[in-house]
Amino acid sequence: IARVGEGIVTTIGSSASHKDVLENPDAISKTVLDRSLDAGTAFQILSIDIADVDVG
C-alpha cells in the first residue's frame, strides 16, 4: 500500500498542475505499473481503479 502511495505522490508531484492529474487520473496507475513498485514483494499489482479524486 505504501508503494502505491509513493506512486500517487510521485505522479502528482511531477505534474505541472494538480489539474493535469484530475483530467487524467490514469496517469497514477500508469506510474505505479511502469515503475514496477510491486517488485520484490509478496504481492503483484494487477490493476489500480481510481473511483474519485477530491482536492482539498
C-alpha positions as CSV (number, residue, x, y, z in Angstrom):
1,I,0.0,0.0,0.0
2,A,2.8,2.4,0.8
3,R,4.4,1.8,-2.6
4,V,1.1,2.7,-4.3
5,G,1.0,5.8,-2.2
6,E,4.5,6.6,-3.4
7,G,3.2,6.3,-7.0
8,I,0.4,8.7,-6.2
9,V,2.7,11.3,-4.7
10,T,5.2,10.9,-7.5
11,T,2.6,11.4,-10.2
12,I,1.0,14.5,-8.6
13,G,4.4,15.9,-7.7
14,S,5.8,15.6,-11.2
15,S,2.7,17.1,-12.9
16,A,2.7,20.7,-13.9
17,S,-0.6,21.2,-12.0
18,H,-2.9,19.0,-10.0
19,K,-5.4,19.7,-12.7
20,D,-3.4,17.5,-15.0
21,V,-4.0,14.6,-12.7
22,L,-7.7,15.4,-12.3
23,E,-8.1,15.4,-16.1
24,N,-6.1,12.1,-16.4
25,P,-6.2,10.0,-13.2
26,D,-5.0,7.0,-15.2
27,A,-1.6,8.6,-15.0
28,I,-1.4,7.4,-11.4
29,S,-2.0,3.8,-12.5
30,K,0.5,4.1,-15.3
31,T,3.2,5.5,-13.0
32,V,2.7,2.7,-10.4
33,L,2.7,-0.1,-13.0
34,D,5.5,1.4,-15.1
35,R,7.8,1.7,-12.1
36,S,7.1,-1.9,-11.0
37,L,6.5,-0.8,-7.5
38,D,5.4,-4.3,-6.6
39,A,8.8,-5.8,-7.4
40,G,10.5,-7.7,-4.6
41,T,7.2,-8.0,-2.6
42,A,4.9,-10.9,-1.8
43,F,2.1,-9.3,-4.0
44,Q,1.5,-8.3,-7.6
45,I,-0.4,-5.2,-8.6
46,L,-2.7,-6.3,-11.3
47,S,-4.7,-3.0,-11.7
48,I,-5.5,0.2,-9.9
49,D,-9.0,1.5,-10.0
50,I,-9.4,5.2,-9.1
51,A,-13.1,5.9,-8.3
52,D,-12.8,9.5,-7.3
53,V,-10.3,12.3,-6.8
54,D,-11.0,15.1,-4.3
55,V,-8.9,18.2,-4.0
56,G,-9.0,19.8,-0.6
